[in-house]
Amino acid sequence: MSGVAESPGAPTASGALGVGDVRDASDVHDEPGWRRLDRRSLLVTVQMTGGVVTAIGLPVTLSFQGWVDMGPVIAWAVGLSLLVIACGVGLDALRLRHSRYRVGPERAELRSGILFAKHRSLSRERIRSVDLVAHPLLRLLGLVEVRIGTGEQSSAQEATLELRPVRRAEGERLRRELLSRAAPDAASDAEGTIAALDFRWIRYAPLSFVTSALAAAAGGAVMQVSEWFGVQEEVIEWVGDLFRGMSVAGIVLALVAGALAAGSVGALGLWVEMWWNYRLEREPGGTLRVRRGLLTTRSVSLEEARLRGVDVVEPLGLRLSGAARVDAVATGLSRRDEEDQAGPSTLLPAAPRRLADEVAARVLREPATPTAARLTAHPRAARSRRIRWAVSAALAPALVLLLLGALTGLPTLTYLGAGVAVVLVPVAVALACDAYRSLGHALDADYLVVRSGTLRRSTVALRRGGVIGWTVKQSVLQRRAGLVTLSATTAAGAQAYAAYDVGEAEGLVFAERAVPGLLTPFLEGAPTTPS
């Protein structure tokens, strides 16, 4: 059982055992087994606080250049910087002084707090994850942050103990000790490496939406930095001179190409940072472990008892290149739906789809992955609905421009509105048809499979035993078209996975076959055609 107890002025353990050094056991005066966090955290605080102060103070100090005498400004800036660093180190020293942790036969405990003492504990029987994270400064000192979790979806503070920081050897010892007791009877077959880094996967990095986001961020950063140094007008003039004599269309294409090139370089660097030295392993006791990271190393452990299925994700760019990534559908993992962001649930980065299917099968301990099963197509009425939505969304901005052109008498707006309609409507219809082709559902042995999406296609294989309920939604337009949306409710992952716009009778039969008994009252008189 996890809990938080706060009491002003509550005593804290003093002279606790040094991290990873059993020779300091004689220093424990209050209770045996309590250990200190590593005091080299103070060095990390000095470096991080100094970096933040420099990043903020340098542009502010330079902004006074040419207005006042720089000598006093620099003196004040240095003095304030040293004061801020000293305050940061002092607070971290107090945190370390009042922090202790202990791992006993039954509980993992943490005492912390400066003004209010906190004593938090987790039952070892409920501990399901021990993750290790180390940014470059921690790695330089041989330290890691240890995050001990129960795998619950409740408040992160109540379900997690964070030890910041301990020695790497101590972190590894805690991870092995706590997870080996979490599932002592789990199957031990098929242990070893499931997947390892292949540098050929880096070719998929620029195909994500991260590239465009980084391109926009790069342009904004150039303008912001040039403003700090007072040369923004010169930068704008330089860009104008560079494209002088080019048509408007040529300038737009050149700027877009340059931005995408910068974004691609950033995406490649981000991919290397996130996935360097990647390895997915199955460890004794039924634990999956993902290790990755260049500057900031991460080690995420997932107990297989928490696994409810897998999600094979294919963003549009990756799908066109025949690639996909694999996410775990498990309890107690935060879900990251942003494109190609590496979250705790990501088991495999963007890789060839064939390999993604193989990894999904090995993770589920199945001979073939359910995500590759043949899916039942949805009624044509579902395609009509998507085409109507897409055309309406594409025509909305065009109609606004045409209306403004008619009201203001500006032919430019009229031409622009017509051009927007000509360009967007075919694209929208193509995406709508692709979205319809992506729809599907099936039952495959112990799994139900649902697929949907076009910009981000997701194929989820969910264990039927992990479904705790069904949500049936039917709008007025769906009722007229004979369609229904079924959402399988589970305690894992996104909490619900939907089969959109299924035929009404077929969908209810599918839900009943997937989890018999839940929808029996709704199936009276429904056809029994297999789905």
N, C-alpha and C positions, 0 to 999 in steps of 0.2 A: 504494500500500500504506500502511495506517495503522499506527502503532506508538507505543509509549510507552517512553521510556528515562529512567530515574531514576538519578541519581548524586549522592551527598551532596557538597556543596561544588563542584559543577560550575560553571564560569564562565558568566556571562550577559552578553548584549550590553549595552553601556552607551552613552549618548548617541545613541540611535537616532533615526531620522527622526520628527518630530512628525506626528501624524495629520492627513492631508489638507493638509500644508503642505510643499511640495517645497523651499521655501527653506531648510529645516533639514537638507537632505541632507549638508551639510558637517559636521554634528554626529556623524555615524556614524563611530565609531573602529574597531570590530572588523570587522564585515562589512557590505557594502553592502546596502541594501534593508530593513533591520530598522526597524520603526516602533514607537513607544510608543502605549500606550492613552491616552485623554484624561484629563488630571489633574483635570478638573472632576468626576470621580467622587468626589473627596473631599467636595465640597459635597453630593452625593447621600447619602454616608455619614453626614455630620453630620445632615442632615434626617431620614433614616430611623432612625438610632440614637436621635436625640432623640425622635422620635415613639413608638418602642417603649418607651423609658425612661419617658416621660410616661404612656403607657397602663398600664404596670405599676405605676409608683411612685405615681401619684396615688391610686388606690383604697387601696393599702397605707398611705400616709401619712394619709389621711382616717379609716382604721379606728382610729387612735390618738386621735382626737378625743374629748374627755371623760374620757380616762383619764390622760393625762400633759400636761405643759406642751408646747404645740405648737411653741414657738420652737426648742428644740434638735432636735426631730424634723424640722422643715422644713430646718434647716441641714444636718443629716446627709443628708437626702434630696437636696438640691441638690448637695452635695459628691460623693455617690456617683454621681449622674447625670452630673455633669461628668467624673468619672473614667471611667465607662463609655464616654461619648462620645469622650473622648480616646483610650482604648484602641482603639475601633473605627476612628477616623481613622488611628491609628498603624499598625494592621494593614493597612488599605487602602493607605496610603502605601507600605508595604513590598511589597505585592502589585504595585502599579504600578511600583515601582522595578525589580522583577525580572521584569517581563512585557514581552515583545516579540513582534511578529508580522511575518511576511513572506509575500508572495504572489509567487512566481517563475513562470517559464515552465512548470515541471513540477510544483511542489508548493506547498501552502499550509502554513505552519509557525507554531507557537506555542511560545515559551519562557516558562516560568512557574515558580513555586515559591519559597518563602521558606527553609525548612529543607532541602528536597530539590529540586534543580533538575530540571525536566522539559522535555524537548524532544519535542514531538509534531508529526507532519506527516501530511498527506493528499495523495495523488496527485490532481492536478487532473482526470485522466481519470475518477476515481471519484467526484468531487464531484457530487451530485445535488440538493442543496437549499442555499439561502442565505436564511435567515429573519431578519427584522428585528422586534424587539420594543422598545417604549419605554413605560414607565409614566409617570405625570404629571410626576415630578421630572426624569426624563431628557428628556421633551419640553420642559419649561421651559428646559432648558439646551441644547436642540438636539442631543441625543445619542441613540444607539440601541445596543442589544445585537445583535450579529451572531452567528448560529449557523450554522456551515458543516457540513453533513453529507454522508455518503456514501450514505445510504439503506439501510444494512445493518441487520439486526435484532439485531446483536450488542450488546455493552455500549455504552451511550450515550457514555461517556467516550472509548472507543476510536474511535467512528465520528463524533464531532462535535468541532469546535473552536468555543469560545465566546469572542468578543472583547467584554469588558465594561469600559467602553463605548468607542465611537468616535463621531465626528461623523456626523450623518445623511448628509451629502453623501458622506462616505467609505464609509459602509455601503451606500448606493445604488451607488456606483462598484464596490465589491467584488461586489455581487450581480450587476450587469450583466456584469462581466468574467468571473466564474467560471462563470455559467450560460450565457453565450454560447459558451464553449468546451466546455461539457458536451455539447451536442447541436448541432454546427454544421450538420449535414445534415438536420435535421428539417424537415418540411413547414412552410411559412410562410403557407399559405392560411388563410382564416377567422380572421385575427388581429383583435384588438380586444375590446370589451366583450361578454361573454357574458350577464352579469346584473348589475344594479345595485339598490341599496336602494329599496324601495317601502315608505313608512311605513304603508301599509295592512296590511302583514304583522304589525304590532305586535299586532293583535287576537288572534293565535294565542299570544302569550306566556303569558297566564294559563291556557291549556289544558294545560300540561305538569305533570308530577309535581313540578317545581321549586316550584310554588306551594304545595303542601302542606308541602314541606320547609322553605320559608322561613317559612310560618305557624308551624310548630313552633319554628323557631329564634327567631322574634320573641317568642313567649311565654316561652321560656327566657331570652332576653336581658333581658326586663323583670324577671323574678324575680331574675336574677343581679345586675343593676345596683341594684335596690332593696335587695338584701342588702348590697352594698358600702356603700351610704349609710345602712344601718340602718333602712330604712323598709319592709321587706318585709311586716311585720304590718299596717301601715297600708294598703298596697296591697291586701292580701287582704281587709281589712275594707271598703275602698271598693268592691271588686268585689261583696262580699256585699250591701252596702247597695244597690248599683245594681240587683241582680236580686231584691231582697227581694219576696216575694209571688208570684213566678213559680213555675210547676211545674218539676219536674226536667227534663222533656222540653223545656220552653221555654228553660231555662237552657242546656241542652246545645246546642240549635239556635242560640241567640244567640251562644254562645262559638265554635261552629264557623263561623258566618257572619262574625263579627268576625275570626277567625283567617284565614279564606280571603280576606277583603278586604285584610288586611295582607299576606298572601302574594301576592295579585295585584299590589298596588302594588310589592312587592319584585321580582316577576317582570318587571314592565314596566321597572323601573329597570335590572335585570340585562340585559334584552334590549337596551335602548338602549346600555348600556355595551359590550356585546359586538359589536353589529352596526351601530353608527353608521358612516356613510360606507362601508358595505360595497360591494365591487366585485369581480366575478370576471372576469378578463381572460385572453386568450391572447396571449402575447408572442412576438416573433420567436425562432426556434430551437426551437419546440415546448415552451413552458413555460406552465403554468397558474399564475396568481398570484391569491391572495385577500388583499384588504386590508380591514381593519375595525377598529373600536374607537373609543370616545369618550375615556376617560381614558387607558387603556393601548392604544396602537395596535399592530397586528400586521400583518405582511406575510409570508405563507407562500407559498413557491414550490414547485411540483411539476412535475418533468420528465415529459412525456407518455410517454416511454419506460418509466417506472416504473408507468404506469397499467395495471391489469389488469381494470378494470371499475368499476361503480358500485353503490351500495346506496341504494335509495329507502326511507327509514325513515318509518313511520307509527305513532307512538304513539297509543293509543286516543283521547285527546282530540283530537288533530289529525285522525285519520282520520274521526271523527264530523263534523268541520267541513270535510272535503274538502281537507285540507292534508297536506303531506309535506316532508321535508327530503332533501337529497342528500349522501351521503358518497362519498368516493373509495375504491376498493379498490386500493391501491398499495403497493409495497414501500417499506420504510423509514419508514412513518408509524405513530406510536403510535395505537392504536385506543381511542376513548372510547365505551363502551356506555351511560354514564349518560344518562338522559332529557334530551334537548334541551341537552346540554352541548356547547359549541362547541370541538371539538378540531381538531388539525392536518388531519384528513381531511375536515372538513365543507366542502363546496363551496357549498352553498346552505342558508340557514336555513329554518325553517318557512315555506312559501309554498303557494299553490294547487297542487293536484296536477297540473293541466294544465301549469303553468309548470315544475314539478319535472321532468316528463317531457321538456319542451322543452330544459331545461338539460342533463339527462342525455344527450340525443341529441347536442347540440352539443359536449359534453365528449368524447364517444366518437367524434365526427365521423361519425355515422350519420344517415340521413334520418329514422329513427324510433327511439325508444329501445327496446331489447330488454325493459326492465322493464314495458312495456305490452303485451307479447305475450300471446296467449291460452294459459293454462296448463292442463295436464292435471290433473284432479281425482284425489285419492287414494282408495283403496278405503274402503267404509263401515266396515270393521273399524277403521280409524284413528279414526273418530268415536266408536265404542264405547269404545275405549281412553281417549280424552280425557274422556268422560263419567264413566267409572269413576274416573279419577284425581280429577276435580273433585268428585264427590259424596263420595268418601272424605275429601278434604281439608276439605270443608265440614262433614261429620258429626263429624269428630274432636273439635273443641272442644265441640260440642253434647253428645256422649256423655260427655266428661269432666265437664261441668257436671251432667248428669243423674245420673251415678254419684256425684258428691259430694253432690248433693241427697238421693239415696237413703241414703247412708251417714250423713249428718249429720242427716237429718230436716228440713232447711230447705226449705220450699216455694219460697222465692225463687230458690234455685239451680235447682230443677226447672223453674220457669216461665221462667227465663232461658235454660236449655238448650233448651227447646222453642222459644222465640222465636228463638234463634240458628239452629236448624235450619230454621225456617220462612223466615227471611230469606236465609240463605246458600245453601241448596240450589238454589233457582231461579236465583239469580245465578250460581252455579258452573256449572249446566247451560247457561245462556245463553252464558257465556264459553267453555265447552268446544265448543259448537256453532260459535261464531264462530271458534275456533282451528282447527276442522276445515275450515271454509270458506276459511280463509286458506292452507291447504296447497296446494301446486301446484308443478309443474316443467315445463320445456319446453326445446326447442332452437330458437334463433332465429339463423340464419346462423352467424356466428362466435362466438356466445355460448351458454352454458348458463344457464338462469334457474331459481332456486329461491326459494320464498316460504314463510314460516312466521311464527307469532306472533300473539297477540291483543292483549295489553297493549302490546306493541311489535312491530308487524308489519314485517317486513323482506323486501324484494324485491331480490335480488342478481342482477345480470347479470355473469357472469364470462367472460372470454375463454377459449375452449377451449384456446388455445395456452398459457395460463398455468396449466393444471391439470397438476400433476406426479405425481398419484397419487390413488387412491381408497381410502377406508376403509369397509369393509362391516361393520355391526354388526347382530346379530340376537339378541335375548333369547329366553328360553324362551317367554314369552307371545307375542312377535312371531312366533316359528316356528309356534306353534299357529294364529295368525291369518293366516299366509302373508304377513307384512310384513317389511320390512327398512329400515334407515336407511343411506343412502349419503352420505358426506362427501367432497366434492371438496377435495383438498389443494392448496394453492398457497403461494407464498412471500410473498404480499401480504395486507394487511388482517388478518383474524382467523385466518389460516393454514388454515382449513377452513370450508366452507360446506355445510350438510347439507340433504338432502331427506328429511324424516322420514316414516316409516311408508308407504313406497311398496310396491306389490305386488311380491313377490319377483322373479318372472320379468320383469315390466315394468321394474323398477328396474335390473336387470343389463343389459338391452338398452339402456336409456337411457344408462347409464354407458359402454357400449361404443360407442354411436353418438356420444357427446360426445367421447370421446378413444379412437379405435380402437386396439386392441391391448393396452390395459392389463388388461382383464378377460377376454380371449379364453379363457384356460384354464377360467374359471368358466361359460362359456356353452355348453358341450357339451350338446346336447339341449334348450336353452332355446328357447322360442318366439320368433319374430322379429317379433312384432307391434310396429309403431312406437309409441313412447311419446309 
